């Protein structure tokens, strides 16, 4: 197994910053999105720590390169304050989660500090029937991931290769099967079985 690295996410974010002529990742994510409708649908609700702005932008870019439409609250709903836990913010996040086919939880060293991430994970898992995956961002691609114990309940986003063609792909894997991150993000419930 190989995970995405912090450096890969930062490089994707930096490339996006260069394309946009913005000062940094945070300024891109904070710019007001004029095209986000209150009724818009998303493939992926990206659960993340607000303290990981450069990594969040990078992961958003990497997932969009896989053909997924990604919701990031402070990009799509910049009026929301994640600093305070309020019933208005919770209601908006519930609505956006219900408008999303899957949730990908970015696991970093800063994730345990988040006020919202555990709530988002539990809420989405409760109504979606398990369309949740953990995307660890590590220092090294082949490092082992040790996160909070409850994260072991969910499938993981990993980099890999097709066994028949050797082509690179991003997969969502669990103990009993796998699918591409695109299929997972689009809401497919069909898992391919491992061959022996």
C-alpha positions in Angstrom: 0.0 0.0 0.0 1.1 3.5 -0.7 -0.5 6.7 0.7 -0.5 10.2 -0.6 2.2 12.3 1.0 2.1 15.8 2.5 4.6 16.8 -0.2 2.3 15.6 -3.0 -0.6 17.6 -1.6 1.5 20.7 -1.2 2.9 20.4 -4.8 -0.6 20.1 -6.2 -1.7 23.2 -4.1 1.4 25.1 -5.3 0.6 24.3 -8.9 -2.9 25.6 -8.4 -1.6 28.8 -6.7 0.7 29.4 -9.7 -2.1 29.0 -12.1 -4.4 31.3 -10.2 -1.9 34.1 -9.5 -3.1 34.1 -5.9 -0.8 34.6 -2.9 -1.3 31.2 -1.3 -3.7 28.2 -0.8 -5.8 29.8 1.8 -6.6 32.8 -0.5 -7.8 30.4 -3.2 -10.0 28.5 -0.8 -11.3 31.7 0.7 -12.2 33.5 -2.5 -15.9 33.8 -3.0 -17.3 31.1 -5.3 -20.0 32.8 -7.4 -21.1 29.6 -9.1 -22.0 27.4 -6.0 -25.8 27.0 -5.9 -27.6 26.2 -2.6 -29.0 23.1 -4.4 -25.8 22.0 -6.1 -24.7 18.3 -5.9 -21.2 17.1 -5.1 -19.3 13.9 -5.5 -17.1 14.3 -2.4 -17.6 16.2 0.9 -14.0 16.9 2.0 -13.7 16.7 5.8 -10.6 18.4 6.9 -8.9 20.6 9.5 -9.0 24.3 8.8 -5.3 24.4 9.9 -4.4 22.4 6.8 -5.2 24.9 4.1 -2.3 24.1 1.8 -3.0 20.4 2.0 -6.8 20.8 1.6 -6.3 22.7 -1.7 -3.9 20.0 -2.9 -6.2 17.1 -2.1 -9.1 19.0 -3.7 -7.0 19.4 -6.9 -5.9 15.7 -6.8 -9.5 14.5 -6.5 -10.7 16.9 -9.2 -8.0 15.5 -11.5 -9.8 12.1 -11.0 -13.1 13.7 -12.3 -14.7 14.4 -9.0 -16.7 17.4 -7.9 -15.4 18.3 -4.4 -17.1 20.3 -1.7 -14.9 22.3 0.6 -16.9 24.4 3.0 -14.8 27.6 3.1 -14.5 27.6 -0.7 -18.1 26.7 -1.6 -19.7 28.5 1.4 -17.3 31.2 2.4 -19.8 32.9 4.7 -19.6 30.0 7.1 -17.3 30.3 10.2 -15.7 27.1 11.2 -14.1 28.7 14.2 -17.3 28.5 16.3 -19.7 25.6 16.6 -23.1 27.0 15.9 -26.5 25.4 15.0 -26.5 27.5 11.7 -23.2 26.1 10.6 -24.2 22.6 11.6 -27.4 22.8 9.6 -25.6 24.1 6.5 -23.0 21.3 6.8 -25.8 18.7 7.2 -27.4 20.0 4.0 -24.1 19.9 2.1 -23.3 16.4 3.3 -26.7 15.2 2.1 -25.9 16.8 -1.3 -22.7 14.8 -1.5 -22.4 11.1 -2.6 -19.3 10.4 -0.4 -17.1 11.8 2.3 -13.4 11.7 2.3 -11.7 12.5 5.6 -8.2 14.0 5.3 -6.2 12.5 8.2 -3.2 14.6 9.2 -1.5 15.4 12.5 -3.8 18.4 12.8 -7.1 16.4 12.3 -7.5 15.4 16.0 -7.6 19.2 16.8 -10.7 19.8 14.6 -14.0 20.6 16.3 -16.0 19.5 13.2 -14.3 16.4 11.7 -15.5 13.7 14.1 -19.0 15.1 13.9 -18.9 15.2 10.1 -17.6 11.7 9.9 -20.2 10.2 12.3 -23.1 12.2 10.7 -22.2 11.2 7.1 -21.6 7.6 8.0 -25.0 7.4 9.8 -27.1 8.5 6.9 -25.0 7.3 3.9 -24.5 3.6 4.8 -20.8 3.7 4.7 -19.7 6.0 1.8 -16.8 7.2 3.9 -13.1 6.9 3.2 -10.0 8.0 5.1 -7.2 9.7 3.1 -4.1 9.7 5.2 -1.4 12.3 4.3 1.9 11.1 5.5 5.6 12.2 5.4 6.5 9.1 3.3 4.3 7.3 0.8 5.1 3.9 2.3 4.8 5.0 6.0 2.2 3.1 8.1 -0.8 5.1 9.1 -1.7 5.2 12.7 -4.7 7.5 13.3 -7.4 7.7 15.9 -8.7 4.3 16.6 -12.2 4.9 15.2 -10.7 5.7 11.8 -9.8 2.0 11.4 -13.6 1.4 10.9 -13.4 2.9 7.4 -12.0 2.2 4.0 -8.8 4.0 3.0 -7.7 6.0 -0.1 -4.4 4.6 -1.4 -2.3 4.9 -4.5 -1.6 1.7 -6.4 -1.4 0.0 -9.8 -3.7 -2.3 -11.7 -2.4 -5.8 -11.6 -3.2 -6.6 -15.2 -1.9 -3.4 -16.9 0.4 -2.0 -14.3 -1.3 1.4 -14.8 -1.3 3.8 -11.8 -4.6 4.5 -10.1 -6.0 5.9 -6.9 -8.1 3.3 -5.0 -10.4 3.1 -2.1 -9.7 -0.1 -0.2 -11.3 -2.1 2.6 -10.6 -5.6 3.9 -13.1 -7.2 1.5 -12.7 -5.2 -1.7 -11.6 -2.2 -3.6 -12.8 0.4 -6.2 -11.3 3.4 -7.9 -11.6 6.7 -6.1 -13.7 8.0 -9.0 -16.3 5.2 -8.6 -16.3 5.6 -4.8 -16.7 9.4 -5.1 -19.6 9.0 -7.6 -21.4 6.9 -5.1 -20.9 3.4 -6.5 -21.8 0.7 -4.0 -20.1 -2.1 -6.0 -16.8 -3.3 -4.6 -14.4 -5.4 -6.7 -13.2 -8.5 -4.9 -9.5 -9.2 -4.4 -8.1 -12.0 -6.5 -5.7 -14.6 -5.2 
